[in-house]
């Protein structure tokens, strides 16, 4: 089980006083990839006012652009709600960037009251993400968004 209190404290420490958005996103994705068990992708898609565009991540190469409302990322961005999918193969319109992924969680990133992007995490295991993961990753995203808000 992931210690989200420790994970969030580590993120806070890594991003404290760092005014570089991409560096903070890169370290955040590396931290998640290192500390979360049973995942095969962790990273960010940023909203460019029209669609989501791939940004810092850890894992296999990924889809570069995702239209709003499409796939798990696009749906979470459109609804501004964390989306947990126990079996991506049953999700209407799922975009399969990595055929090994079987479950997914996507957390919208809100900076300055606006959609900034999404945190996307995939797992090769079905039903990998629990409600504890959702709560912990929403707090992780909140810390990151608060940090980013100071520098963008």
CORCORWO-V862037 format. One record per run of one state. SS is the DSSP state (hx for helix, st for strand, lp for the rest). FROM is the first residue (numbers start at 1). TO is the last residue. If there is no record, write none. Layout:
[[SS,FROM,TO] [SS,FROM,TO]]
This chain:
[[lp,1,3] [hx,4,15] [lp,16,20] [hx,21,35] [lp,36,40] [st,41,47] [lp,48,50] [st,51,59] [lp,60,64] [st,65,67] [lp,68,70] [hx,71,79] [lp,80,82] [st,83,85] [lp,86,87] [hx,88,90] [lp,91,102] [st,103,111] [lp,112,113] [st,114,123] [lp,124,130] [hx,131,149] [lp,150,152]]
